[in-house]
């Protein structure tokens, strides 16, 4: 029995290694593709800054390489995400029950969509708002010279976390369908959830009030939307169980 368990563990580890290698190969290929069009990526990413009349500077020759790798890396991570999630599902699906396997496969496309939606929301709304506000108050008393590395670090620290924050409704629907949480529980935990949201929002946003509010308020709205979606998922789950019991 111990030998069989050891063989199963070895097989699982081999499968995990294989899927990690597949994902890394896809990431590297997309990274190289991103480096091939890095000048276009640069024009796109600095657009909010150039619209405001500012330009980036570098303080060392090596910083250019770091910036180019950062831009191509962010794009390649985003494009690799769907493939990585599918590989993760292929790895864990043998250990799931049929109902869990079906739910995860159904929700997988929505995970990608919500991540992209979160990044886009941050890019088109949150990031420009915070950037223009900070540039405005900075230019009143200082000459603004922004390093390229600092700009891209600032951009990714706002946009990427929102991609994961937007996964909250998907997680809530999944857990509701499995009977782990309910809308009633989420309402009961609302005050604690808000506290956690504020702490996370303060942590991932620049240290000033407008940035904090720009991050925290959308996260609170997502939590309330998740409660509504949890109610919908619970009704569908109860309806499915009722049909199953009626069939039995």
C-alpha positions in Angstrom: 0.0 0.0 0.0 2.8 2.4 0.9 4.6 1.6 -2.3 1.4 2.3 -4.3 0.9 5.7 -2.5 4.6 6.5 -3.3 4.0 5.7 -6.9 0.9 7.8 -7.0 2.7 10.7 -5.4 5.6 10.4 -7.9 3.1 10.4 -10.8 1.4 13.5 -9.5 4.8 15.3 -9.1 5.8 14.3 -12.6 2.5 15.5 -14.0 2.9 18.8 -12.0 6.4 19.3 -13.4 5.2 18.6 -16.9 2.5 21.2 -16.7 4.8 23.8 -15.1 7.2 23.2 -18.0 4.5 23.7 -20.6 3.4 26.9 -18.9 7.0 28.2 -18.7 7.6 27.4 -22.4 4.4 29.4 -23.4 5.5 32.3 -21.1 9.0 32.4 -22.6 7.6 32.4 -26.2 5.2 35.2 -25.4 8.0 37.1 -23.6 10.2 37.0 -26.7 7.2 38.0 -28.9 6.6 40.9 -26.5 10.3 42.0 -26.7 9.9 42.0 -30.5 7.2 44.6 -30.4 8.4 46.4 -27.2 8.5 49.8 -28.9 4.7 49.6 -29.6 4.1 48.4 -26.0 6.1 51.3 -24.7 4.0 53.8 -26.7 0.8 52.2 -25.4 1.9 52.1 -21.7 3.2 55.7 -21.6 0.1 57.1 -23.3 -1.5 58.3 -20.1 1.7 60.1 -19.2 2.4 61.7 -22.6 -1.2 62.9 -22.8 -0.5 64.9 -19.6 2.6 66.4 -21.2 5.2 64.4 -19.3 8.1 62.2 -20.4 10.1 59.5 -18.8 13.8 59.5 -18.0 16.3 56.8 -17.2 19.2 57.2 -14.9 21.4 54.4 -16.1 21.8 52.4 -19.4 20.7 49.2 -17.6 17.4 50.6 -16.6 16.3 50.5 -20.2 16.7 46.7 -20.3 14.8 46.4 -17.0 11.9 48.5 -18.3 11.7 46.6 -21.6 11.6 43.2 -19.7 9.0 44.6 -17.3 6.7 45.6 -20.2 7.1 42.4 -22.1 6.8 40.4 -18.9 3.5 41.9 -17.9 2.0 41.3 -21.3 3.3 37.7 -21.4 1.9 37.0 -18.0 -1.5 38.2 -18.9 -1.5 36.2 -22.2 -0.2 33.1 -20.4 -2.9 33.2 -17.8 -5.6 31.3 -19.7 -3.1 28.5 -20.6 -1.8 28.3 -17.0 -5.3 28.1 -15.6 -6.2 25.3 -18.0 -3.0 23.4 -17.0 -3.9 23.9 -13.3 -7.4 22.5 -14.0 -6.0 19.5 -15.8 -3.7 18.8 -12.8 -6.4 19.1 -10.0 -9.4 17.8 -11.9 -8.7 14.1 -11.3 -9.0 14.7 -7.6 -12.3 16.6 -7.9 -15.8 15.2 -7.7 -17.8 15.3 -10.9 -19.9 18.2 -9.8 -16.8 20.1 -8.7 -15.1 19.3 -12.0 -18.1 20.5 -14.0 -18.3 23.8 -12.0 -14.6 24.6 -12.3 -14.6 24.0 -16.0 -17.7 26.2 -16.5 -16.2 29.0 -14.5 -12.7 28.8 -16.0 -13.5 31.2 -19.0 -15.1 33.7 -16.6 -11.9 33.7 -14.4 -9.9 34.9 -17.4 -12.6 37.4 -18.4 -12.8 38.9 -14.9 -9.1 39.2 -14.6 -8.9 41.1 -17.9 -11.9 43.2 -16.9 -10.1 44.1 -13.6 -6.9 45.1 -15.3 -8.8 47.1 -17.9 -10.9 48.9 -15.3 -7.7 49.9 -13.4 -5.9 50.9 -16.6 -8.7 53.1 -18.1 -10.2 54.5 -14.9 -8.3 54.0 -11.7 -4.7 54.4 -12.9 -5.2 57.6 -15.0 -7.2 59.2 -12.1 -4.5 58.5 -9.5 -1.7 59.4 -11.9 -3.2 62.8 -13.0 -4.0 63.7 -9.4 -0.5 63.0 -8.2 1.1 64.8 -11.1 -1.1 67.8 -10.5 -0.2 68.2 -6.8 3.4 67.4 -7.5 3.8 70.0 -10.3 2.5 72.8 -8.1 5.7 72.9 -6.1 8.2 70.6 -7.9 9.6 69.9 -11.3 8.4 66.4 -12.1 11.0 64.1 -13.5 9.8 60.6 -13.5 12.1 57.6 -13.9 10.9 54.9 -16.4 11.4 52.1 -13.9 9.4 53.9 -11.2 6.6 54.7 -13.6 6.1 51.1 -14.7 6.4 49.8 -11.1 3.7 52.2 -10.1 1.5 51.2 -13.0 1.7 47.5 -12.4 1.2 47.9 -8.6 -2.2 49.4 -9.4 -3.4 47.5 -12.5 -2.3 43.9 -11.7 -3.9 43.6 -8.2 -7.2 44.7 -9.7 -7.2 41.7 -12.0 -7.1 39.5 -8.9 -9.6 41.6 -7.0 -12.1 41.2 -9.8 -12.0 37.4 -9.3 -14.0 37.8 -6.1 -17.5 37.3 -7.7 -16.2 34.1 -9.5 -14.9 32.7 -6.2 -18.1 33.5 -4.4 -20.3 31.9 -7.1 -18.1 28.7 -7.1 -18.2 28.4 -3.3 -21.9 29.1 -3.2 -22.6 26.4 -5.8 -20.6 24.0 -3.6 -22.6 25.0 -0.5 -19.7 26.4 1.4 -21.0 30.0 1.7 -24.4 31.7 1.4 -25.6 35.3 0.8 -26.7 35.3 4.4 -23.2 34.5 5.6 -21.7 37.2 3.4 -24.1 39.8 4.8 -23.3 38.7 8.3 -19.6 39.1 7.6 -19.9 42.4 5.8 -18.4 44.6 8.4 -15.3 42.3 8.7 -15.1 42.1 4.9 -15.1 45.8 4.6 -12.3 46.0 7.2 -10.2 43.6 5.1 -11.0 45.4 1.9 -9.8 48.7 3.4 -6.6 47.1 4.7 -5.9 45.5 1.3 -6.8 48.8 -0.6 -4.5 50.8 1.6 -1.7 48.2 1.1 -1.9 48.0 -2.8 -2.5 51.7 -3.5 -0.2 54.8 -3.2 -0.1 56.4 0.2 -2.7 59.2 -0.2 -6.4 59.5 0.3 -7.6 59.7 -3.3 -5.7 56.6 -4.3 -7.0 54.7 -1.3 -10.6 55.7 -2.1 -10.1 54.9 -5.8 -9.2 51.3 -4.9 -11.3 50.7 -1.8 -14.7 51.9 -3.2 -14.6 49.6 -6.3 -13.7 46.7 -4.1 -16.6 47.3 -1.8 -18.9 47.5 -4.8 -17.5 44.1 -6.0 -18.3 42.6 -2.6 -21.9 43.8 -2.8 -22.2 42.5 -6.4 -20.8 39.2 -5.1 -23.6 38.9 -2.6 -26.2 39.3 -5.3 -24.5 36.7 -7.5 -24.3 34.4 -4.5 -28.0 34.7 -4.2 -28.5 33.8 -7.9 -26.1 30.8 -7.6 -27.8 29.6 -4.4 -31.2 29.6 -6.2 -29.8 27.6 -9.1 -28.2 25.2 -6.7 -31.4 24.6 -4.8 -33.3 24.2 -8.1 -30.8 21.6 -9.3 -30.9 19.7 -6.0 -34.7 19.8 -6.1 -34.8 18.3 -9.6 -32.3 15.6 -8.6 -34.4 14.7 -5.5 -37.5 14.6 -7.6 -35.9 12.3 -10.1 -34.7 10.0 -7.4 
